[in-house]
Amino acid sequence: MTVGKDLHKYSVKEAREWATKKGLEPGLVSQTQDSIRLVAKDGTERVKPIDWDSFFSIMDKKGLAIYGTKEGWMRIMKKK
């Protein structure tokens, strides 16, 4: 599905493959119930790693999807 001119909605499989290729992993922002990010594997103190199933479950619950460009730029946004 194309969103706007250059944005592509990544499937769960595509998002996971691209993130892994870029050295990113799913994480939960500390002191939040459901604020998620994709972060470098060495991470930050503020974002704690979570498994992919939990990450995609939170995305579904919040009505989010991962959009990006063919060049690999990715962003978590509300589904369009």
CYANA upper distance limits for C-alpha pairs under 8 A (distance plus 0.5 A):
  1 MET  CA      8 HIS  CA      6.60
  1 MET  CA      9 LYS  CA      6.18
  2 THR  CA      6 ASP  CA      7.85
  2 THR  CA      7 LEU  CA      6.46
  2 THR  CA      8 HIS  CA      5.28
  2 THR  CA      9 LYS  CA      6.89
  3 VAL  CA      7 LEU  CA      5.59
  3 VAL  CA      8 HIS  CA      6.34
  3 VAL  CA      9 LYS  CA      7.42
  3 VAL  CA     80 LYS  CA      7.83
  6 ASP  CA     68 GLY  CA      8.43
  6 ASP  CA     69 THR  CA      6.55
  7 LEU  CA     67 TYR  CA      6.56
  7 LEU  CA     68 GLY  CA      5.66
  7 LEU  CA     69 THR  CA      5.71
  8 HIS  CA     67 TYR  CA      5.88
  8 HIS  CA     68 GLY  CA      5.83
  8 HIS  CA     69 THR  CA      6.45
  8 HIS  CA     70 LYS  CA      8.17
  9 LYS  CA     65 ALA  CA      7.49
  9 LYS  CA     66 ILE  CA      6.49
  9 LYS  CA     67 TYR  CA      4.95
  9 LYS  CA     68 GLY  CA      7.13
 10 TYR  CA     14 GLU  CA      6.04
 10 TYR  CA     15 ALA  CA      5.94
 10 TYR  CA     65 ALA  CA      7.94
 10 TYR  CA     66 ILE  CA      6.09
 10 TYR  CA     67 TYR  CA      6.19
 10 TYR  CA     68 GLY  CA      7.62
 11 SER  CA     15 ALA  CA      6.50
 11 SER  CA     66 ILE  CA      8.31
 12 VAL  CA     16 ARG  CA      6.69
 12 VAL  CA     56 PHE  CA      8.10
 13 LYS  CA     17 GLU  CA      6.68
 14 GLU  CA     18 TRP  CA      6.53
 15 ALA  CA     19 ALA  CA      6.49
 15 ALA  CA     66 ILE  CA      7.32
 16 ARG  CA     20 THR  CA      6.53
 16 ARG  CA     52 TRP  CA      8.42
 17 GLU  CA     21 LYS  CA      6.56
 18 TRP  CA     22 LYS  CA      6.68
 18 TRP  CA     72 GLY  CA      7.70
 19 ALA  CA     23 GLY  CA      6.70
 19 ALA  CA     24 LEU  CA      5.35
 19 ALA  CA     25 GLU  CA      7.05
 19 ALA  CA     38 LEU  CA      7.99
 20 THR  CA     24 LEU  CA      5.97
 20 THR  CA     25 GLU  CA      7.25
 23 GLY  CA     40 ALA  CA      6.33
 23 GLY  CA     41 LYS  CA      6.54
 24 LEU  CA     38 LEU  CA      6.32
 24 LEU  CA     39 VAL  CA      5.56
 24 LEU  CA     40 ALA  CA      4.99
 24 LEU  CA     41 LYS  CA      6.02
 25 GLU  CA     38 LEU  CA      5.92
 25 GLU  CA     39 VAL  CA      6.02
 25 GLU  CA     40 ALA  CA      6.81
 25 GLU  CA     41 LYS  CA      6.30
 25 GLU  CA     49 PRO  CA      7.44
 26 PRO  CA     36 ILE  CA      7.69
 26 PRO  CA     37 ARG  CA      6.53
 26 PRO  CA     38 LEU  CA      5.21
 26 PRO  CA     39 VAL  CA      6.96
 26 PRO  CA     49 PRO  CA      6.37
 26 PRO  CA     50 ILE  CA      6.22
 26 PRO  CA     51 ASP  CA      7.17
 26 PRO  CA     52 TRP  CA      6.84
 26 PRO  CA     55 PHE  CA      6.68
 27 GLY  CA     36 ILE  CA      6.11
 27 GLY  CA     37 ARG  CA      5.79
 27 GLY  CA     38 LEU  CA      6.48
 27 GLY  CA     39 VAL  CA      7.18
 27 GLY  CA     47 VAL  CA      6.07
 27 GLY  CA     48 LYS  CA      5.67
 27 GLY  CA     49 PRO  CA      4.69
 27 GLY  CA     50 ILE  CA      5.57
 27 GLY  CA     51 ASP  CA      8.43
 27 GLY  CA     55 PHE  CA      7.79
 28 LEU  CA     32 THR  CA      7.94
 28 LEU  CA     33 GLN  CA      8.42
 28 LEU  CA     34 ASP  CA      7.18
 28 LEU  CA     35 SER  CA      6.32
 28 LEU  CA     36 ILE  CA      5.10
 28 LEU  CA     37 ARG  CA      6.91
 28 LEU  CA     47 VAL  CA      5.89
 28 LEU  CA     48 LYS  CA      5.79
 28 LEU  CA     49 PRO  CA      6.86
 28 LEU  CA     50 ILE  CA      6.95
 28 LEU  CA     55 PHE  CA      8.48
 29 VAL  CA     34 ASP  CA      8.10
 29 VAL  CA     35 SER  CA      5.97
 29 VAL  CA     36 ILE  CA      6.37
 29 VAL  CA     37 ARG  CA      7.60
 29 VAL  CA     46 ARG  CA      6.34
 29 VAL  CA     47 VAL  CA      4.87
 29 VAL  CA     48 LYS  CA      6.86
 30 SER  CA     46 ARG  CA      5.77
 30 SER  CA     47 VAL  CA      6.06
 30 SER  CA     48 LYS  CA      7.01
 34 ASP  CA     58 ILE  CA      6.87
 36 ILE  CA     55 PHE  CA      7.55
 36 ILE  CA     58 ILE  CA      8.29
 37 ARG  CA     47 VAL  CA      8.10
 37 ARG  CA     76 ILE  CA      8.27
 39 VAL  CA     43 GLY  CA      6.37
 39 VAL  CA     44 THR  CA      8.38
 39 VAL  CA     47 VAL  CA      8.22
 43 GLY  CA     47 VAL  CA      7.16
 43 GLY  CA     48 LYS  CA      7.92
 43 GLY  CA     49 PRO  CA      8.18
 44 THR  CA     48 LYS  CA      7.93
 50 ILE  CA     54 SER  CA      7.09
 50 ILE  CA     55 PHE  CA      7.20
 51 ASP  CA     55 PHE  CA      6.84
 52 TRP  CA     56 PHE  CA      6.64
 53 ASP  CA     57 SER  CA      6.53
 54 SER  CA     58 ILE  CA      6.72
 55 PHE  CA     59 MET  CA      6.86
 56 PHE  CA     60 ASP  CA      6.68
 57 SER  CA     61 LYS  CA      6.69
 58 ILE  CA     62 LYS  CA      6.65
 59 MET  CA     63 GLY  CA      6.46
 59 MET  CA     64 LEU  CA      5.26
 59 MET  CA     65 ALA  CA      7.02
 60 ASP  CA     64 LEU  CA      6.57
 60 ASP  CA     65 ALA  CA      8.33
 62 LYS  CA     78 LYS  CA      8.41
 63 GLY  CA     78 LYS  CA      6.35
 63 GLY  CA     79 LYS  CA      6.42
 64 LEU  CA     76 ILE  CA      7.06
 64 LEU  CA     77 MET  CA      5.92
 64 LEU  CA     78 LYS  CA      4.87
 64 LEU  CA     79 LYS  CA      5.63
 65 ALA  CA     76 ILE  CA      6.21
 65 ALA  CA     77 MET  CA      6.12
 65 ALA  CA     78 LYS  CA      6.62
 65 ALA  CA     79 LYS  CA      5.85
 66 ILE  CA     74 MET  CA      7.06
 66 ILE  CA     75 ARG  CA      6.05
 66 ILE  CA     76 ILE  CA      4.98
 66 ILE  CA     77 MET  CA      6.70
 67 TYR  CA     74 MET  CA      6.13
 67 TYR  CA     75 ARG  CA      5.89
 67 TYR  CA     76 ILE  CA      6.84
 67 TYR  CA     77 MET  CA      7.45
 68 GLY  CA     72 GLY  CA      6.94
 68 GLY  CA     73 TRP  CA      5.54
 68 GLY  CA     74 MET  CA      4.66
 68 GLY  CA     75 ARG  CA      6.58
 69 THR  CA     73 TRP  CA      5.85
 69 THR  CA     74 MET  CA      7.38
